[in-house]
């Protein structure tokens, strides 16, 4: 179990699948946080029980915590079914939970104060951006949310503290996770129900059922992130699932990442896992590794 007492930090689940080394993704995320954040840069990770972390990765993590109460995602491809356990795993009083396949290029230290000063115990990003930094307004990937009037939450960036409100939310998310097919059938309109479990839908549904304070998901300029799912970039060819086939990109430690002519200033959910190349990791290590 985690060592508690730290004030603020980042957390991600890093359960490897048959196709993706999420521990390597989390390592890249940890390096980017070390390189970009001035006040709070620690990243702890949750891993499958019994996982042995290669020392070449382990040094970058604040704490490596085994997922408790069994691995509910053992047979899952996307490894989402343990997300409800994160508040019980994090060692921090205030946590920003991230997806592992993200990178940071600028300092977001002021976001912590923004969230705390607005008395938000729980907040999910809900205004995500495309590669140009423009708000994504299309619901091409969000029809379940539109049709069922669900809070438009993106749990890839979730802030929470250890308040009773947070545990109330996640206890319901736990129940929905265990019984997602029944909940989706009961609360979602036909033809809008996901055929696989979705954390975003589960959390949105929990917030709606609990009639939770709308401040937890009211649209705000910040916090946000850039979501590089191809369907959200205005790419008309539906057969293209890798944004790199359409947009040139360039990465350097000094200049960060440019996609096309747009410098990326927000956290980037790069989606295509092999975007995190050995070259990018080498550049980060040259700046951050002791």
N, C-alpha and C positions, 0 to 999 in steps of 0.2 A: 504494500500500500504506500501511497505517497508520503513524503516528509512535508509537513505543512508548516506554514508560518511566513512564507514569502508573500509579498504584497501584490504584485502584478506580474503577469506573464502570459505567454502564448502556449496553446496546447493543440496537438493534433493526434488523431488516430493513425497508426502506420501498420496496417495489417497487409502483408504481401498476399497477392493473388497469384493465380497460375500465370498471368501475363504481365503483371506490373510489380516492380520493386518499390513499394510505397515507403520503405525505410530510406531508400536512396532519395526519393522525392522529399521526404521530411528533412533529410540531411541538407539538400539544396535550400529548402526553406529556412532552416536554422542558420546557414551561412549568410543568406540574404538579410536576415534579421540582425545578425551580428554586424554586418557591413553597413546597414542603413539606419538602425535605431540608436538614439542617443540615451534615452532614459530607461527603457525596458526592452530587453532583447532576448530574454531567456525563453527557450522553447522546451517544453517537456512533451514526451510522446507516450501514447498507450499502445502496447504491442500484444500480440497473441501470447498466451501463457507458454513458457518454455522457449521463447525466441532468444537466440543468441545474437547479439548485435556485434558486428565487426568493429574492432577498436578504431578503425579508420573513420567510422561514422560516430561511434559512441561519444567521443570527446566533445562533440558539438551540442549534445543535448544536456539540459539542466538535470532532468530526471527521466529515467526509463521505467515505466510503470506497467506491470502486467494487468491486462483487462480482468476485472474480477467477475465472479459468479458465472464462470463458464464462457465459452465463445459462442454467442448466439449467431454469429455470422460465419460459422465454420463452413457451411455448405453454400455460402453466398458468393456470387461473382464480385459484387460491388462493395461488399464489406461495410454495410451501413447499419446493421442491426444492433451494434453496440454503442451507437451514438448517445443513447439515453443515459449511459453510465458516466459520461464525461464529467458532470458536476461532482460525482463521487470520487473521481480519479484525480482531478486537477489539484496540484499542491498550492495553488495561488488563491488569495482572497478575492481578487478580481482576475477574470480570465477572458482572453479573446481566443475562441476556438476557431481554427482554420482548417480548410482542406489541405491535405499534404502537398498537392500539386499547385502550389502558389509560390510566388516570389515577390519580395518587397524591394523597391528602388528608392523610396524617399521616406523620411522620418514621419511617423504618424503619432508621435508622443502626445500631441495636443488632443488627439481623439479620446484618449483615456479621460482627460479632464472634462471634455465635452459630454461624454456619457455619464460620468459621475455627477457633474453639476446639473444635469437634467434629471437627476434622481431616477435614473433608469437602472433597474435591477437586471433587466434582460432586454437585449436588442439584437435583432437580425438585420443585416443589410437587406434593403428592399428596392434600392434604386441603383441597379448595376449599369455598367457602361460598356460601350463597344471599343474597338481599337482606336477610334478617333477621340475617345473621351466623351462621347455623346450618350445621353440617357437612352437606354433601350426601352422602347415603347411597345414593340411588337409582343404579342402574347403567343407567338408561334410555339414556344416551349412551355407556355403557362396557361393553356386552355383549361386545365383542371381548376386553377385558381380563379380565373375569370368566371367560369360557368357556375362555380359554387361559392363565389364571394368569400374566398379565403384570403387571409393576409398574405401578401406577396413576398414571403420570406425566402431569403437565400441563406441557408444555414452554413454555407462555406465561410461566412464571417459572422460569428455570433459572440456577443459580449454578455457576460453574466457575472454576478457575484454570488455569495453564499446565503442569500436571503431566503426566507420561507417561500416567497413567490416563485423563485427559480425551481425549488424542489417540487412544488405543486405542479408546475408545467412539465417537468421531466418525469414525474411519476405517471402523469397521463400519457406522455409520449411513450413511456415504457409499455403501458397497457395497449396502446395503439400498435406499437411495434410487434408485440406478441400476437395480436389479433387483427393485423392490418386488413386482411381481406374482408372480415366482417365489418370493420369500421368503415372501410371505403364503400362497401355495399350499402350500409345504413345511412351514411351522411353525404355521399357524393352522387351526383346525377349520373344515370346510365350514359354510356359512351364517353364519359369524362374520367372514368376510374383508371388509374395506372394499373398495368398488368403485373408490375413488380413493385416491391416496397420502395417508397420514397421518403427520405428524412424530411425534405422540405414540405411535402404534403402532410406528413405526420405532425410536424410542429405547427404548421398553419392550422390544421384541424384542431389540435389541442388548444391553441389560442382562441379559436372561434368558440369551441365548446365551453371553455372557461370564461368566455366573455371578458377576456383580459384587457387591461388598460391599453387603449390604442396607441399610447405613447411608445409602446414596445415595438410597434411596427409602422408608426406614422412615417411617411416618406420624408427623408432628410437628405440634404446634399452630401453629408458625411455621417457615418462611415459608409464606404462603398468599395467596390472593386471592379476591375475590368474582367469581363467574362468572355473568354475566347472560343466558346462553342460556335462552330461555323454558322449555324442557323441564325445567330444573332449579329452577324457581321455584314448582312446584306449581300451574301454570296448567293447568286441565283441558281448555280448548279448544285442540285440536291445530292449529287454523287460525290461531291468534295467534302471530306470530313476532316481535313487537315488544313488549317488556315495558312500554313507556311507555303502551300502550293499556289496561293493567291497573293500573299503579301511578302515582300522582302523584309528582312529583319536584321538588325545588327546589335550586338551586345558588347559593352566594354564596362569595366569597373568605373571609370571616370564619367562616362556618358550614360550609363545605365542601358536601357533597352529602347531601341527605336523600331517600331513596326510601321513600314512605309516611311513617311516623313514625320511621324508622330512619336515624340518621346513619351514613354510610359511613366506616369507619375503616381499612379494608384497601384495598390496590390493587384497582381496579375494572376488570374486563374488560367493557366496556360492550357489545360485540358489534354492536349496531345503530350503524352508522358515523355516521349523521347526528345521533346524540345530541350529538356534538361540534359544537355550534352556534357561529355567529359571536359570539353573546353571551357564551358561556363563554370563547372565545378572547380576546375584548375584556377581560373581567374579569381573566384571567390576565395579559395584556399590561400592564394598568394597574399590576400589582404587580411585574412582573419585567423589563419591557423597559427597557433603558438610555435 
